[in-house]
Amino acid sequence: MSSLALLPSQKPPETREGAARVPPESLIYDWNQVEAPPRPPQPFGLIDETLRDGIQSPSATNPSLEDKLELIELMQAIGVDAVNLGMPCASPRALADVVAMSRHIQARRLTLTPAVAARTVLSDVEKVIDAVQQGGMPLTLYVFIGASSLRQWAEGWSLDFLASASAHTIGFAVREGLEVAFVTEDTSRSSPEILDRLFRTALGQGARRLVLCDTVGHATPAGARALVRWTRQLIASTGCPGQVEWHGHNDRGLGLDNALAALSAGADRLQACGLGVGERVGNTAMDVLLLNLKLLGWYTHDLSRLADYTRKVSEALRIPIPFNHPLSGEDAFRTGTGVHAAALIKALGRGGGRLADHLYSSVPAQEFGREQRIEVGFMSGLSNVRFWLQSRGLPSDEALCQEVLCWAKERDSLPREEEILQVVETHRRRRQSAG
Ligand SMILES: CC(=O)SCCNC(=O)CCNC(=O)[C@H](O)C(C)(C)COP(=O)(O)OP(=O)(O)OC[C@H]1O[C@@H](n2cnc3c(N)ncnc32)[C@H](O)[C@@H]1OP(=O)(O)O
């Protein structure tokens, strides 16, 4: 504790007239621009898979219908253009929820395109047709089959079986008036020979979207780019209209990088789930993807409700937001660190929130509905304490600041607000009785 006496006391921040008017961009050299990723070659879309793949996370709770409806509203608010409502064949409740969500989308005149998933199995597709009839609105069918040799081996399937099951089911769905997206599970580990056969079959039967699935999170950005480019060339060679969609998992922690690489290579749409929930370690996180798309300048929709969306995903699926999750994590914009806090406080004094927002974060908190917070803890300096006290309208004389800081340094974790207030109160009483 005696070492604290050696800490230099914080000088009052210098003020520099006019600093507030300096745009942050002019103070930040951006190496990212030196080798900037290629912009997507065409407009792109986003489909939210939280209510399909997201709830396949073993840790997720199946959200109530009310929560699902609220989530759909928030998806619309953040500018997502399509939503997968689930698998009607999974259970009577799943079917009923899909129907209720379709009715909601219609009644509220939302612009989200609703979609559902099914196996290449006629009885699954019949359930989708039920959902369309009961819900009274079209649903895009995402019809899937395990494609890779590994997946075929596990099931005892042949490529002929995959092609005929796909042709049969897609043909049936298209004749029934459904728009069809063809989903090849494990695409990123499937050979070009397999994909060539299946994609030509699907497009020939009227599928209008090919979904490239990195089902086990095997892809790297280079692999994602190669697969997207190869698929675009294949579609062009068929003369059929067809779009490319990317579905990525995060097993190697590369979900976001792969999604961005797929987009740069020409994917028309990306799939993602709020908070990155989904099978095993989950899917590309929709919230982090949107954050990056926005910062890259590739997405212009207002994202001030993005943190609300992420909170709702957490609440609806009963999955806590990790403390260090980008943007919405508890710690995303707070610091208890002395050097960082001292600089942040000076920046606040000089230029207000906008510049301060860029000082110790690459994400401007205010733009996304959040704000910077300064805490007091064992890695703090006097600046933290003084700011903490002043921002609560409390006295912040040197003796009190030193006492709070010495006390905080002795602790193993950041103190709670009430605990700091207790130290302040004890100090006040001691002074009162002394004086
Ligand atoms: C794209 C993805 O993420 S794939 C994950 C899809 N999501 C889910 O599975 C969640 C919801 N699933 C469910 O509710 C159930 O698994 C159901 C209703 C689909 C099927 O339940 P069950 O009939 O009891 O089958 P079960 O789940 O045990 O096994 C899956 C069956 O589907 C078969 N199957 C899987 N995909 C296909 C396909 N595209 N075409 C034909 N059969 C398929 C499997 O071979 C297996 O058949 P089997 O029972 O003869 O071995």
The ligand as an SDF file (V2000), in Angstrom:
LIG
                    3D

 51 53  0  0  0  0  0  0  0  0999 V2000
  -29.2110  -27.8220  -41.6880 C   0  0  0  0  0  0  0  0  0  0  0  0
  -29.0760  -28.3520  -40.3030 C   0  0  0  0  0  0  0  0  0  0  0  0
  -28.7490  -27.6830  -39.3920 O   0  0  0  0  0  0  0  0  0  0  0  0
  -29.4400  -29.9570  -40.0160 S   0  0  0  0  0  0  0  0  0  0  0  0
  -30.2240  -29.9790  -38.4220 C   0  0  0  0  0  0  0  0  0  0  0  0
  -31.6700  -29.9540  -38.6250 C   0  0  0  0  0  0  0  0  0  0  0  0
  -32.4170  -29.6900  -37.4400 N   0  0  0  0  0  0  0  0  0  0  0  0
  -32.8870  -30.6490  -36.6470 C   0  0  0  0  0  0  0  0  0  0  0  0
  -32.6170  -31.8300  -36.7970 O   0  0  0  0  0  0  0  0  0  0  0  0
  -33.7570  -30.1910  -35.5130 C   0  0  0  0  0  0  0  0  0  0  0  0
  -35.1860  -30.7510  -35.5860 C   0  0  0  0  0  0  0  0  0  0  0  0
  -35.2020  -32.1770  -35.8120 N   0  0  0  0  0  0  0  0  0  0  0  0
  -36.2140  -32.9760  -35.4060 C   0  0  0  0  0  0  0  0  0  0  0  0
  -37.1630  -32.5440  -34.7850 O   0  0  0  0  0  0  0  0  0  0  0  0
  -36.1390  -34.4120  -35.7430 C   0  0  0  0  0  0  0  0  0  0  0  0
  -34.7820  -34.7870  -35.9540 O   0  0  0  0  0  0  0  0  0  0  0  0
  -36.9630  -34.7360  -37.0310 C   0  0  0  0  0  0  0  0  0  0  0  0
  -38.4360  -34.4800  -36.7520 C   0  0  0  0  0  0  0  0  0  0  0  0
  -36.5040  -33.8800  -38.2250 C   0  0  0  0  0  0  0  0  0  0  0  0
  -36.7490  -36.2020  -37.4310 C   0  0  0  0  0  0  0  0  0  0  0  0
  -36.9920  -36.9960  -36.2920 O   0  0  0  0  0  0  0  0  0  0  0  0
  -36.9260  -38.6120  -36.4260 P   0  0  0  0  0  0  0  0  0  0  0  0
  -37.8130  -39.0490  -37.5150 O   0  0  0  0  0  0  0  0  0  0  0  0
  -37.1790  -39.1440  -35.0730 O   0  0  0  0  0  0  0  0  0  0  0  0
  -35.4570  -38.9370  -36.9330 O   0  0  0  0  0  0  0  0  0  0  0  0
  -34.0740  -38.7250  -36.1940 P   0  0  0  0  0  0  0  0  0  0  0  0
  -33.9790  -37.3200  -35.7160 O   0  0  0  0  0  0  0  0  0  0  0  0
  -33.8550  -39.8010  -35.1770 O   0  0  0  0  0  0  0  0  0  0  0  0
  -33.0340  -38.9620  -37.3590 O   0  0  0  0  0  0  0  0  0  0  0  0
  -32.9800  -38.1050  -38.4560 C   0  0  0  0  0  0  0  0  0  0  0  0
  -33.4570  -38.8900  -39.6600 C   0  0  0  0  0  0  0  0  0  0  0  0
  -33.5360  -37.9760  -40.7540 O   0  0  0  0  0  0  0  0  0  0  0  0
  -32.8300  -38.5610  -41.8620 C   0  0  0  0  0  0  0  0  0  0  0  0
  -32.4340  -37.4710  -42.7240 N   0  0  0  0  0  0  0  0  0  0  0  0
  -31.7100  -36.3770  -42.4180 C   0  0  0  0  0  0  0  0  0  0  0  0
  -31.6360  -35.5880  -43.4810 N   0  0  0  0  0  0  0  0  0  0  0  0
  -32.3090  -36.2020  -44.4740 C   0  0  0  0  0  0  0  0  0  0  0  0
  -32.5890  -35.8690  -45.8040 C   0  0  0  0  0  0  0  0  0  0  0  0
  -32.1790  -34.7170  -46.3160 N   0  0  0  0  0  0  0  0  0  0  0  0
  -33.3190  -36.7180  -46.5510 N   0  0  0  0  0  0  0  0  0  0  0  0
  -33.7580  -37.8730  -46.0320 C   0  0  0  0  0  0  0  0  0  0  0  0
  -33.5480  -38.2290  -44.7540 N   0  0  0  0  0  0  0  0  0  0  0  0
  -32.8250  -37.4010  -43.9920 C   0  0  0  0  0  0  0  0  0  0  0  0
  -31.7070  -39.3020  -41.2070 C   0  0  0  0  0  0  0  0  0  0  0  0
  -31.1430  -40.2350  -42.0690 O   0  0  0  0  0  0  0  0  0  0  0  0
  -32.4670  -39.9710  -40.0770 C   0  0  0  0  0  0  0  0  0  0  0  0
  -33.1800  -41.0270  -40.6180 O   0  0  0  0  0  0  0  0  0  0  0  0
  -33.3850  -42.4360  -39.8220 P   0  0  0  0  0  0  0  0  0  0  0  0
  -34.2590  -42.1040  -38.6800 O   0  0  0  0  0  0  0  0  0  0  0  0
  -34.0150  -43.3150  -40.8140 O   0  0  0  0  0  0  0  0  0  0  0  0
  -32.0310  -42.8430  -39.3980 O   0  0  0  0  0  0  0  0  0  0  0  0
  1  2  1  0
  2  3  2  0
  2  4  1  0
  4  5  1  0
  5  6  1  0
  6  7  1  0
  7  8  1  0
  8  9  2  0
  8 10  1  0
 10 11  1  0
 11 12  1  0
 12 13  1  0
 13 14  2  0
 13 15  1  0
 15 16  1  0
 15 17  1  0
 17 18  1  0
 17 19  1  0
 17 20  1  0
 20 21  1  0
 21 22  1  0
 22 23  2  0
 22 24  1  0
 22 25  1  0
 25 26  1  0
 26 27  2  0
 26 28  1  0
 26 29  1  0
 29 30  1  0
 30 31  1  0
 31 32  1  0
 31 46  1  0
 32 33  1  0
 33 34  1  0
 33 44  1  0
 34 35  1  0
 34 43  1  0
 35 36  2  0
 36 37  1  0
 37 38  1  0
 37 43  2  0
 38 39  1  0
 38 40  2  0
 40 41  1  0
 41 42  2  0
 42 43  1  0
 44 45  1  0
 44 46  1  0
 46 47  1  0
 47 48  1  0
 48 49  2  0
 48 50  1  0
 48 51  1  0
M  END
$$$$
